[in-house]
Amino acid sequence: MDCLFCKIIAGDIPSAKVYEDENVYAFKDINPQAPVHVLVVPKTHICCADKIDAQNSVYVAKIFEAIPEIAAQMGLTNGYRIINNCGEDGCQTVKHLHFHILGGKKLPENMG
């Protein structure tokens, strides 16, 4: 499989890791859109939100269990935004399910 995020999770491509457990990997975005911009991915390859089903939804739950811990670790005590892009029209550039955590300042309402 030629997936950028799978290669990052495997350690084949370096990343600025901020969190890891048995199901979830989180790292700083290389093109941040806010002072804090972290990508949170399941370690299991799921291409996009359209492919979440009863067999793999546990990994999405694990991501959302980890997000508050990641946000606190990154100092996001006054709130943050979670974004998922799905498919071409949703501007999903890497075909591996991922969630953006954005924060560190008051975010514009039309961002995301």
C-alpha positions as CSV (number, residue, x, y, z in Angstrom):
1,M,0.0,0.0,0.0
2,D,1.3,3.4,-1.0
3,C,-0.3,5.5,1.8
4,L,1.6,8.5,3.2
5,F,0.0,8.2,6.6
6,C,0.6,4.4,6.9
7,K,4.3,5.2,6.1
8,I,4.4,7.8,8.8
9,I,2.8,5.5,11.4
10,A,5.3,2.8,10.4
11,G,8.2,5.3,11.0
12,D,9.3,5.1,7.3
13,I,8.6,8.9,7.0
14,P,9.5,11.2,9.9
15,S,6.9,13.1,11.7
16,A,6.6,15.4,14.7
17,K,4.7,12.9,16.9
18,V,2.6,14.3,19.7
19,Y,0.6,11.2,20.7
20,E,0.6,7.4,20.1
21,D,-1.2,4.4,21.6
22,E,-2.0,1.0,20.2
23,N,-4.8,2.4,17.9
24,V,-4.1,6.1,17.4
25,Y,-1.2,8.2,16.1
26,A,-1.1,12.0,16.2
27,F,1.4,14.3,14.7
28,K,1.9,18.0,13.8
29,D,0.7,19.1,10.4
30,I,3.5,20.2,8.1
31,N,1.4,23.0,6.8
32,P,-0.3,24.4,9.9
33,Q,-3.5,26.4,9.5
34,A,-3.5,27.5,13.2
35,P,-0.9,27.8,16.0
36,V,-1.8,24.3,16.9
37,H,-2.6,21.9,14.0
38,V,-2.4,18.2,14.8
39,L,-3.5,15.3,12.6
40,V,-5.0,12.3,14.4
41,V,-5.2,9.0,12.5
42,P,-6.1,5.5,13.2
43,K,-3.2,3.0,12.9
44,T,-5.5,0.8,10.9
45,H,-5.9,2.0,7.3
46,I,-9.4,3.3,6.6
47,C,-9.5,5.4,3.5
48,C,-12.2,8.0,4.5
49,A,-15.3,8.7,6.6
50,D,-17.4,7.0,3.9
51,K,-15.7,3.7,4.7
52,I,-16.4,3.7,8.5
53,D,-18.5,0.7,9.3
54,A,-19.5,-1.6,12.2
55,Q,-16.2,-3.5,11.9
56,N,-13.8,-0.4,12.1
57,S,-15.8,2.2,13.9
58,V,-14.0,1.2,17.1
59,Y,-10.9,3.0,15.8
60,V,-12.9,6.2,15.3
61,A,-14.1,5.9,18.9
62,K,-10.5,5.5,20.0
63,I,-9.5,8.7,18.1
64,F,-12.3,10.7,19.9
65,E,-11.2,9.2,23.2
66,A,-7.7,10.4,22.6
67,I,-8.5,13.9,21.2
68,P,-9.2,15.5,24.7
69,E,-5.8,14.2,25.9
70,I,-4.0,15.4,22.8
71,A,-5.7,18.8,23.1
72,A,-4.8,19.2,26.7
73,Q,-1.2,18.1,26.0
74,M,-1.1,20.8,23.3
75,G,-2.3,23.5,25.7
76,L,-5.8,23.9,24.1
77,T,-7.5,24.8,27.3
78,N,-9.9,27.4,25.8
79,G,-11.3,25.2,23.0
80,Y,-10.4,23.8,19.6
81,R,-11.9,22.7,16.3
82,I,-12.0,19.1,14.9
83,I,-12.2,18.8,11.1
84,N,-12.5,15.8,8.8
85,N,-12.2,16.1,5.0
86,C,-13.9,13.3,3.0
87,G,-13.4,12.8,-0.7
88,E,-12.4,15.0,-3.6
89,D,-15.0,17.7,-3.1
90,G,-14.2,17.7,0.7
91,C,-10.5,18.4,-0.2
92,Q,-9.2,15.1,1.3
93,T,-5.6,15.0,0.0
94,V,-4.4,11.9,1.8
95,K,-6.7,8.9,1.4
96,H,-6.3,7.7,5.1
97,L,-9.0,8.8,7.5
98,H,-7.7,11.6,9.6
99,F,-9.0,14.4,11.9
100,H,-7.5,17.8,12.2
101,I,-7.3,19.4,15.6
102,L,-6.9,23.2,15.2
103,G,-6.5,25.7,18.0
104,G,-4.2,28.0,19.9
105,K,-6.1,31.1,19.0
106,K,-9.7,32.3,18.4
107,L,-10.5,30.6,15.1
108,P,-12.5,32.4,12.4
109,E,-16.1,31.1,12.0
110,N,-15.7,30.4,8.3
111,M,-12.5,28.3,8.8
112,G,-12.9,24.6,8.3
